[in-house]
Amino acid sequence: MSLILSKKIYDIKEIPKKTGIYFFLDSNSIPIYIGKSLNLNKRIKQHLSSKSYKSIKLTSRFDHLRYLETKSELLALLIESQEIKRNKPILNRKLRKKKENIHINILKSDTGHYGLKISKIKKNTLVSFQSSRKAKSFINYISKKFELCRKLNSIHLNNHCCHAISSTQNTKSCYNDEDVNLYNKKFRKMEESLKLPNKKFIMIDKKHKKPYPFVSVENGTIEGYGFMNKPFSNYSANLKRLDFNTKDEIIIVKNYYKNNTESLQLIYLK
């Protein structure tokens, strides 16, 4: 963790454009606000330059800043959750409103095919996002990866559900024309790929170079996190165990896993 001096003399250029968490602290070094960002420099600059009532209240009360680079967004999310529970910053409760999530629900068509629909209803939710744009992008990705019908997944509205795919492949075949049982098997395979295994494993983010950020999971419970130089090295020596293991942390890891499966590597442990 790095210390940025008093707000009267710090230089914003010293704050890296890296992923991590940041702390606004008062004159007694007590956190009054904690946040996370993929770009610490940009996010802190936004806090300091905004003329909103909330930002003015924040900037008028803080005395200095601290930040922690995490490399991984997943670790930033977990550490932010832990630090907010530990410190209970007064402005986090007032500044951070719960955003209404956009859910992707599982539906069944009149023909018996399973499909997806973007909505604000929590029932039969496959995964949740903070925006419709991210939800649509996710559906596009899994539709292509698992060869699922884009009309059944509510993102292609033409009469011919696979028109875009058929045009590029010079074929009239349509995923919606497949046998219901065969199609639904592909759908279930997609579902299973988004579930955390009920085993002990470490989750490594392959997007980053060593030391590799990892999260340890055991039977659906988040054990902790850390960094390792080799994917198959002794992870326990570098493990930082969670002080607060709540439903929040489980949801964070599950959602990150569902939304980033292509960049994650799971290593199962005995």
N, C-alpha and C positions, 0 to 999 in steps of 0.2 A: 504494500500500500504506500502511496506517495502523498506527501503533504504539500499542499499549495498554500502559500503564505496568506496573510491577512488580505481581505478583499481590497484594501487600499493600495497594496503594492504588488499583487500577483500579476503574472502575465498570462493571458489566455493561450498564447502560443505554446506555453509549456505543457498544456494539457494535450495528450496524444489523441489522434483520430483513430482510436482503437475501441474494441468492444470491452465493456466492463461495467462496473457500478460506481456511483458517485455519492458523496455525502456532503450535504450542507450542514455545517456545525455552528453552534453559537459560541460565545466567548468562553464558555466552560467546557468546550469540546464535546458537547452533547448534540447528537444528530437531531436536526429539526426536519430534515427531509432526506430521503434515500430514493435513488432511482437507478435504472439500468439503461444502457444505450449501445447500439452498434457503432456509434461514433461519439465518444465522450466529449470531444472538443465542440462538436456541433450542438449537442444537446445542452451542455452547460451554457454555451453562448446564447442559445435560445432563451434559457431561463433568465439570463442577465440582461438581455436586450428587450425582452417583451414588456409591453406597457400594460398588460392585463393586471387586474386587481390582485390576482393570486400571485403573479410573479413579483409584483411590487412588494407584497407582504413577505414573500420569501427573501428577496434581496435585501430588504430593510432589516431583517432579523439575523441573517447569517454573519459569521465573523471570518470563517475560513473554510476551505474545501479539502476534501480528501477524495482520492479515487483509487480504484483497484482494477487493473487490467485482468481480464479472464480468458481472453482469446475466443472462447466459445460462448455463443449466446445462451446455450443451455445452462452452463455454469453461472452465467450472469443472472439468469432467471432464478436459479436455486439460491444463490448467495443473497440476492436482493430479498427474497422471501424470508430467509433466515435472519437477516439483519433487521428487517422491519419488525419481525416478531421479537427479536432480542431488545431492540432499542425503543420501539413504539414511538417513532417520531411524530410530534404533534401535528405537523403540516401534511403528513401522508394521509391521515384520516380525513382531513378537510379538503386536500387538493385532489386526491385520486378518487375519482368516481368509478364505480363499476360500469364498464361498457357493456351494452347489451350485445351478446355474441350472436354471430350468424352461424346457424347450425346446418349441417348437411344430414338430412333425414333419409332413412331407408323406406321405400315404398314398394308396393306390389301392383303391377298393372293389371288390367282386365284379362290379359292373356296369360297371366301368371309369372311374367318376367319381373325380376327385382330391378329397381332403379333408384335414383337419388334425386332429391329435391332440396334446393336452398330455401331455408325459412328461418323464422325466429322461434319456432316451436321446438322444445327440447325432446319431445317424444321420439323414440327410435333414432336417436342421434348417432351417427357414425363418427363424426369429428366436428369440432367447432373452430371458427375463425373470427377475427376482429373486423373483417370487411367482406363484402360480397365479391370484390375483385379477387381476393385471395382464395375464397371458396371456389369461384369459377376456374381459377388457375389450377387448383388442386384436382377438380373434377376432370378437366382437360387432360391432366397428367395421367391419372389412373385409368381414364377411359382408353387412352392410347396404349398404356402399358399392358392392360389386361384385356384389350379388344372388347370393350363394352360399348353398348349403343348410346350415342350422345343425345338422342331424343329421349330415350328412357331416363337418361341422367339430366334431363331438363336444361341442356345448354345448346341444343340444336333444334330449331323450331320449324325447319322445312318439312314438307310431307315425307321426303325420303330421309330417314334419320341419319344414314351414313353417307350422304351425298358427297361430302368433302373427301372422305376416305375412298369411296368408290371411284370418284373422278381421277384421283391420282393413281389408282391401281388398275384403271381400265376394266372394272368389273361391276356387275350389277348386284353383287352379293351384299347383303345387309345383315348386321349382327342381330337385328330384331327378328329376322326370319329364321334364326337358328332354333333348334329344338329347345323347348323351355328348360328341360332338365340339364342339358349340356351348357346352356347359357348361364343358368343359375349356379352351376358348379364354378364357372369362371368368376361370377360375382362373389361367391363365398370364399374363393381363393383370395380375392382382393381384400375381403373383410379380414381374413386370418392374417394377412401380411401386415395389418395395422395394429395387431394386438401385441402387447408385451408378453413374452413367454413367461410361464409360471415356473421359472427356474432361477438359479443364481448365475448372474452374468455381469460383465462390465460392458458398457456402451461407449465406444470410442468414436469421436468425430473425425472422419477421414479428411475433412477439408483442411485441417491444420497440420503443420509440421511439428516435430517434437520440440519440447515435451508435449505429448499428446494429451489433450483434456479428456477426462473420462468420468463416467458416473457408474457407481456400483448399485446393482439391483438384486434383491434376494426375495423370491416368492412374492413379487408384487409390491415389496416395500423398498423405499429408497434408502440404501445404507449410507452413502456419502459420495464424495467426489474428490478429484485430484488431478495430478499430471504425472505422466510416466514417459520415460525415454524410449522404451520399447513396448510394442503392443502386448507382448506375452511375458513381460517382466513381472516381478512380484508387486502387484498393485497395492496390497495392504500396507506396505511400508510408506506409501505416499497418499494414503486415504485420509481424508478429513471427514469424520463422521458428522452427520447432521445432529444438531442440538434439538431441533424441533422437527419431528417426523409426522406431519399432518397430511390431511387429504390434499392440501394445496400443492405440496411437493410431488405427490403421486400424479396429480392432474398435469403439472408442469412437464414432467418427464413423458407421460403418455402422449400428450398433445405434440410435444416436440418430436417424439418418435414417429407419430402418425404423419406429421408434416414434412419430415426430413429423412425418410427411410433410405433414400438413395445415397445419402452421404454418411450413413452411420454403419459401423461394424460392431457386431455383437460377438463377444468371446465368452463361451460358456465355461463355468467353473464347477468342479466336483464338490 
